[in-house]
Amino acid sequence: MCEQALVSADPVVTSLGNFQQAHVYSTKSGDCAAFLSNYDTKSSARVMFNNMHYNLPPWSISILLDCRNAVFNTAKVCNKSLKFGNVILLVLCLKSYSKGYYFFTLNISIQFDWII
């Protein structure tokens, strides 16, 4: 799965379009996770990543835990968490503020069960 990639790798950021990016975490052993972002506040975007097409709603991030399948998108899911291995992803809503500014929070917490 992608747990090792998220906790031990720095992301490689690549452009997928004018307002779209891929943040990819991967290890030499093949573990991979990706965050596909669309920073356009008004328009959806269709992007190609790893030879697959993804539709990204405006102002959103899609999470691909295996670098292929979108587990969820921040524009479609609000206040949800997803646990895989010892890593928990918590996605909070997009919030609109005055003058058209937006705030997005993504917390990644890591839980270890140590036996001494």
C-alpha positions in Angstrom: 0.0 0.0 0.0 1.1 3.6 0.2 1.8 3.9 4.0 5.6 3.7 3.5 5.6 6.3 0.8 3.7 8.8 2.8 5.9 8.6 5.9 9.3 8.2 4.3 9.3 10.0 0.9 9.3 13.7 -0.2 6.7 14.4 -2.9 7.6 15.0 -6.5 5.4 17.8 -7.8 4.5 18.0 -11.5 2.2 20.2 -13.4 -0.9 18.6 -15.0 -2.2 21.9 -16.5 -2.4 25.6 -15.8 -4.0 25.2 -12.4 -3.5 21.5 -11.8 -0.7 19.6 -10.1 0.2 16.1 -9.0 2.0 15.6 -5.7 3.4 12.0 -5.8 5.0 10.1 -2.9 6.7 6.9 -3.9 9.4 4.5 -2.7 11.9 2.3 -4.6 9.9 -0.8 -3.6 6.8 0.5 -5.5 4.7 2.0 -2.7 2.9 5.1 -4.1 0.3 7.7 -3.2 -0.7 10.8 -5.1 -2.7 14.0 -4.5 -4.1 15.5 -7.7 -5.1 19.2 -7.2 -7.1 21.6 -9.2 -6.5 25.2 -8.0 -9.0 26.7 -10.5 -11.8 28.1 -8.3 -14.4 28.1 -11.1 -13.7 25.3 -13.6 -13.4 21.5 -13.5 -10.4 20.0 -15.2 -9.8 16.7 -16.9 -6.2 15.7 -16.4 -4.0 12.7 -17.4 -1.9 11.1 -14.7 -0.1 7.7 -15.0 -1.8 7.1 -18.3 -5.3 7.5 -16.8 -7.8 10.4 -17.0 -9.2 12.0 -13.9 -11.9 14.7 -13.6 -11.1 17.2 -10.9 -13.8 19.5 -9.6 -12.9 23.2 -9.1 -10.8 24.0 -6.1 -10.3 20.4 -5.0 -7.8 17.6 -4.3 -8.2 13.9 -5.2 -6.4 11.4 -3.1 -5.1 8.3 -4.9 -3.7 5.9 -2.3 -2.2 3.6 -4.9 -1.5 6.3 -7.5 -4.3 4.9 -9.7 -7.7 4.8 -7.9 -9.2 8.0 -6.5 -10.3 7.2 -3.0 -12.1 10.5 -2.6 -12.1 14.1 -3.6 -12.3 17.1 -1.2 -15.1 18.7 -3.2 -17.2 15.6 -2.9 -16.4 14.4 0.6 -16.5 16.6 3.7 -15.2 15.8 7.2 -14.2 12.3 6.4 -11.2 10.2 7.5 -9.6 7.2 6.0 -7.3 4.7 7.7 -4.7 2.6 6.0 -2.1 0.8 8.0 -0.9 3.2 10.7 -1.7 6.4 8.7 -4.9 8.2 9.1 -5.9 10.9 6.6 -8.4 13.5 7.8 -10.0 15.7 5.1 -11.9 18.8 6.2 -14.3 20.9 4.1 -13.4 23.7 1.9 -14.6 26.9 3.5 -15.5 30.1 1.7 -14.5 33.4 3.3 -15.3 37.0 2.4 -13.8 38.4 -0.9 -13.7 35.0 -2.5 -10.8 33.5 -0.5 -10.9 29.9 0.4 -9.3 27.9 3.1 -8.5 24.2 3.0 -7.1 22.0 5.7 -5.6 18.5 5.2 -4.2 16.9 8.3 -2.1 13.7 8.2 -1.6 12.1 11.5 0.5 9.0 12.1 -0.2 6.5 14.9 2.4 4.0 16.0 1.7 1.0 18.2 4.9 0.3 20.1 5.4 -2.8 22.1 8.3 -2.6 24.5 
